[in-house]
Amino acid sequence: METQGPQGASLLLPEGRMPEAEVAARFAFWLLGHPEGGREVEVAVDGAGVEVRGRTIFELRRFLKLHGWEMDPAGPPDRWRGTYRNAEHPDSSLRVHSRPGVGDVVGTVGEKRVRAECKKGPLARSRSGSEIKLLREALAQLLTVGEVGEEDVLVAAVPDTPTFRRHASAWRDAPLMRRVGLRVALVGRDDGVNGLDL
């Protein structure tokens, strides 16, 4: 799938699947665009989510650039980690790092801190049922995040597909999900996020 940026440039997105770094970036865009959203969002991206053995998995820096986010030249040089700024939102910043254990996306909405664990996924139903495994993995990671405050909102963010939607709908009201306060957000390629009311 080809996506167009603000300047009309294009980027070839993987057909049939949404990489984890794409889910994280789109969820970060949504947090920054939320009416009560904070001005800074941190995004943790493992190097393997961008490149493996010289093979590009997801062109993160180019993807961010196509959405108006340029790396701040004042920071240390890196291929894709750093602080990004957007001319249309000069008071906002997007910090991309690779620190593990803090959440894939961390930002604020009002007084709440939102921590999301993001997972890749197929855009068409998989025969292997990988969607259940990926969603369970994200939920398990949320249960082991350290330093969680009472105002923290813990979110599993996955691609918005019929299969993920069905599982999210079935699990949202599970007793332990409600008691712990775990939520599921469905992230679309239109930068929309469904199923998460903040």
Secondary structure as UniProt FT lines:
FT   STRAND          2..4
FT   TURN            6..7
FT   STRAND          10..12
FT   TURN            15..16
FT   STRAND          17..18
FT   HELIX           20..33
FT   TURN            35..36
FT   STRAND          40..44
FT   HELIX           47..49
FT   STRAND          51..52
FT   TURN            53..54
FT   STRAND          55..56
FT   HELIX           60..66
FT   TURN            67..68
FT   STRAND          69..71
FT   TURN            73..74
FT   STRAND          82..86
FT   TURN            87..88
FT   STRAND          89..97
FT   TURN            100..101
FT   STRAND          105..109
FT   TURN            110..111
FT   STRAND          112..118
FT   STRAND          121..122
FT   TURN            127..128
FT   HELIX           130..143
FT   TURN            150..151
FT   STRAND          152..159
FT   HELIX           162..171
FT   TURN            172..173
FT   HELIX           175..180
FT   STRAND          182..187
FT   TURN            189..190
FT   STRAND          193..194
//
